[in-house]
């Protein structure tokens, strides 16, 4: 027979694990962007390798969520607390995949020096990192306002994406020597933009957890 | 008090819904590629609009999975049957997002005629469609071999992706007039490639459902 306090302990443990997973994803994006800036193929390989641990954590969180639901039959908001953890773990895992995609692009980019310093990517990454952090805080503290504010940061990511897209397109049109590198960088920009979308999903999950309402923040 | 046959009925209903969702996703990719081939912006808009229904279905399936787990406390394989439906619904929803991304590219592409007929995209799409169909059959019939065979189709999608990537890159290098269109088409190719990855996730989910083992088929 399980009690309310059993549930609270299990929930707390689950949240701890989710926070740990979030920290790893923050580290992934930091390392990924550092590897990109320095054209560091070894660091990029490390990012790819780290993804296994994140995948493993996601599956573990998923299993624990299912068992918690089955054994404790939480209702209403308690059920949403568990399903939110599950959904967030999936988004975190996909975010790590986005960074792995960037790391794989770095391998292709590492052969030739950049034709200009990449300043926009660290900017995008910094906002993305902030989104992960705020998203997890919003989950743990069930802070709907923080979640919505976080989702608004995605507009900045999107507008930086549009900016770098146009810039790279102009570079390609002006100089065909730069087409291959620009193409890979276009994809890197896109992966960061996707990362921001996943963070926005986390904001939606928190809004649903707190309010029971589905809101589309990904506009 | 719920019985085994209650569970079986609930599971069957859940599977029916998942199949319906899969059929919609198959229709999405068909319409998306038709809109792409014909540069049909109106059809592309329809694809974007259809995505709302798919999102709604995903959330409904998710809610039902949670309630089923809470109310019936399935164990072992029964629990995996429910969690598989949940996971597959998430992948289907993401696949529909990939097609929405294609539809959005079509709007940008609709202004100028294609510089060459797009034959490789329908080919990729056909394989992707097959993967969805086989993936859902493999889920319903708990057919691990079918799931693994399905996941192997992803190699064809990947190699078509590499082919079209190289081709578009060469076109861009040869003729700067074609850079903008080629860039958008590069992204279309990438979205189809991602679609194939999600299908492969479905195969992994089926393998886990049947065997209880996590296997990485996304290599």
Boltz contact constraints between the chains, C-beta under 6 A:
constraints:
  - contact:
      token1: [A, 66]
      token2: [B, 79]
      max_distance: 6.0
  - contact:
      token1: [A, 66]
      token2: [B, 83]
      max_distance: 6.0
  - contact:
      token1: [A, 69]
      token2: [B, 69]
      max_distance: 6.0
  - contact:
      token1: [A, 69]
      token2: [B, 70]
      max_distance: 6.0
  - contact:
      token1: [A, 70]
      token2: [B, 69]
      max_distance: 6.0
  - contact:
      token1: [A, 70]
      token2: [B, 73]
      max_distance: 6.0
  - contact:
      token1: [A, 73]
      token2: [B, 70]
      max_distance: 6.0
  - contact:
      token1: [A, 79]
      token2: [B, 66]
      max_distance: 6.0
  - contact:
      token1: [A, 83]
      token2: [B, 66]
      max_distance: 6.0
  - contact:
      token1: [A, 172]
      token2: [B, 179]
      max_distance: 6.0
  - contact:
      token1: [A, 173]
      token2: [B, 176]
      max_distance: 6.0
  - contact:
      token1: [A, 173]
      token2: [B, 179]
      max_distance: 6.0
  - contact:
      token1: [A, 176]
      token2: [B, 173]
      max_distance: 6.0
  - contact:
      token1: [A, 179]
      token2: [B, 172]
      max_distance: 6.0
  - contact:
      token1: [A, 179]
      token2: [B, 173]
      max_distance: 6.0
